Every structure is written in structure tokens, then in C-alpha cells.
Amino acid sequence: MRRLVAILTVPLLMAGCAGTGRPGASGAEPSDSFAERARIVADAWQSSASTGAWRTGFVPLEDLTVAPDNGFPDDGSKQAFINGWYTLGATALPGASILEGTVRFPDSSTLSVPLVPATDAFAALDQGDPPCPGGDPQTQPGPGTGADPTASPGPCVSLAVTGASLGTIGLRTSRGEAQVPAWLFTIRGLREPVARVAVNDSAISPVPTPSLPDSTGGLAGAEDIAAITGAKLTYRLGVGACDKDIKPLVYEGEQVIIVGGTATTPPGPCVSMLKLEPVTVELKSPVGSRPVVDVVSGRPLVLTTR
């Protein structure tokens, strides 16, 4: 797996967009309007990200809550993770004894950052209880509970936290995949912890968004990244609920990847609702530290578990 979690006791920098981008990838031949828009976005993005925090700070390009590498045993626990449904019970979380940590980037540079205590990290994880009709939510069964750990827990589940320790997590950032301080929450029924980045918000820089012309040529924008495996990239397009013939489009440069897509809207009435459609492309080379940027907004996309 790409991420190694290490329990603790207590240059891939953006240098500008390449002048020779490679429009298209396996199964994703771009239209002229996409290629033109992609070049505009690449130039504008280069200007907005060539200096400042993108090159010297901590700019996460992944959710700050990270799922276990080996996934979840059932749909109920996965939905609980996505929705932020947790229980703590009588579990005591560690106190705020460590106030500073270090982010380590792949070029061996480091950045000292303030940390949050485990209680604050749990508060960021916990988004409330699932909407369970007529009672309290179930929690993930574990050894010794008397419950069948292989049984499907159904749709009304919360994740029971049984402990937390400070460690590190591999996180995609503007400066490549960095090793970042994180609180590792052990969950009953899961073999690996759920991680929450422990860096204080004051040390986290926002993703830059360049100023762009409004005209997009009817292209569909990308919302986020679903998965990166070497040169294989899966991202989600925002399309209409009734749209058909949904196709990905990619402009691949040496320093940046621009993605979007097209869709056909059939005639007749349709509910006005955004649908996130996953699409997969095979790039000419592995994604590596290159940011993946939406062709419509010019915004670098974040790797997200849904």
C-alpha cells in the first residue's frame, strides 16, 4: 500500500507548467474546446501556485481524515466513516502533552507545525449520530462482544473508538506525499486505525484557485479524486442526473494534470440534481507529485473517500 502508519512515542516542488502538455490519455481524447481551456487553466494555475504556501507551506490535497488502507468490512462501517458517525463512550483520550510536530516532505525538507490534542481531533472526526429510527445506533462488533463480527450491521452504524495514539500518516500535499503528524484512532472491528491529521488549522494553507474566464465550452467539471494508483487516475465528474455518454478528458503536462469531461443531456424533463460520476483514465506516466486540476474552476482536486 502507498501509506505506512508509524506509531510515535511522543525537489518535488512546483516549478511551473511544462510548455508541452500531452492532451489526452487512454480512453480520453479531448475536444478542441477542452484542449484550449486546459491550456488557459494550466497557465493561470502556474501563476497562482508558483510561489508562497504552495511551494513552502503545508497545503493538503487529501481529506484530513484518512480511511484505513485495507478499507472497511461492510457498507455500514464505510458509510459511518464517510458521514462521521463515531462513539467514544468511556474511552479516555490522551492529553495535550505534545504541542509541536514535523511535516516531512519527499525532498527531505521539513516544516515545524503546531498540533492539536486528541480531543480536538476527535471533535473534528465526530459529526453526530446516524439517523436511527427508534433507538441508538449500533457500533461495530468486535471480539468478545458476543456479536457475529461477520454479520452485516445494517445502515444504522457508528464507529466505536477504543483508543488513540500520535503517529504519522502519508498525505498527498502540494509538495508531494508528505509524512504528517496524525492522531490514529483505533476502532472496534477494524484492523487498522482511522487517522486524523493533527496539524493545527493555523498551519494549514488553503488550496489556491486562479482567476479564469467564465466560458467553459459546455465542459463538465471534476469535483474530487477517488483514487490514484500509479498512472491510473479515478476522479468524479459533476453531471446532471439524466446525463448520458459521460466521458473523461485529460490534459497531461509535465508539472500539472488538467481533468474534466463531457456529457450529453437527453431531451425532456429531468430532476435538477448534481450527480457525481466516477471516471477512470490511464495517464502516460504516474501521477506522482503533480496536482490534478479541474478544467472548469482551475482548482486542484482533493483525494476524497466517499
Secondary structure, 3 states (H helix, E strand, C coil): CCCCCEECCCCCCCCCCCCCCEECEECECCCHHHHHHHHHHHHHHHHHHCCCHHHHCCCECECCEECCCCCCCCHHHHHHHHHCCEECCCCCCCCCCCCEEEEECCCCCEEEEEECCHHHHHHHHCCCCCCCCCCCCEECCCCCCCCCCCCCCCCCEEEEEEEEEEEEEEEEECCEEEEEEEEEEEECCCCCCEEEECECHHHCCCCCCCCCCCCCCCCECEEEEEEEECCEEEEEEEEECCCEEEEEEEEECCCCEEEEEEEECCCCCCCCCEEEEEEEEECCCCCCCCCEEECCCCCECCECCC
